[in-house]
Amino acid sequence: MTTEWSDDNVELNKMHVSNSSQMANNTAKEHWALNQQRLNNIWQQEEEEQRQQLLHEEEAAQLEEREKTRTTAYAIRKLKVGHFCDLHYFTNKGLDDAKAAVLVVEPDTLVLLPEANSIHAWVPAAAVKDPKALAIIKDENLTWEEFNEAALHMITMMKTQDWPDNQVLMHIQFCELSYSTKHNNVADGISQ
């Protein structure tokens, strides 16, 4: 028995194939869109994780900087009132040692200490040196590398503490002279 295809049957078949193709195409589009959405979600999640990691690292760096600032309070206080302060406190090692040597009960604790002109003042406990602190390296025993570290940090602190420009300049000139003398002596074969 032969079935004859009428024009109507052919048209229906074409419409059925066309609808099937459209449905398959729409399904493929939906799958593609879902995959793109998943990839976008993964990308956003990774981006958020990276942002959180950077934020965490930045907070850690700020905390470390605040800790260093707090631990150098003793040296800053000495500079602020114009008292002698060992260069050791301004070396990288000195900053680390100062962190370990600071006597701190509570971050906001104040202690009464004599200041310039025999006036007493309340100062943060972080600015008070622990009497049991580790011994510091005397200025004359610093290496040239430590001297250079200290010179740069000290100049920065002098400017921060509003020292007169002529005194800051005098310190800079002293450091330059010391550095050039050291290099001239080495060049001349004179041992240090």
Secondary structure as UniProt FT lines:
FT   HELIX           7..71
FT   HELIX           73..80
FT   TURN            81..82
FT   HELIX           87..90
FT   HELIX           92..101
FT   TURN            107..108
FT   STRAND          110..114
FT   HELIX           116..118
FT   STRAND          120..124
FT   HELIX           125..127
FT   TURN            131..132
FT   HELIX           139..141
FT   HELIX           144..160
FT   TURN            161..162
FT   HELIX           165..187
FT   TURN            188..189
//
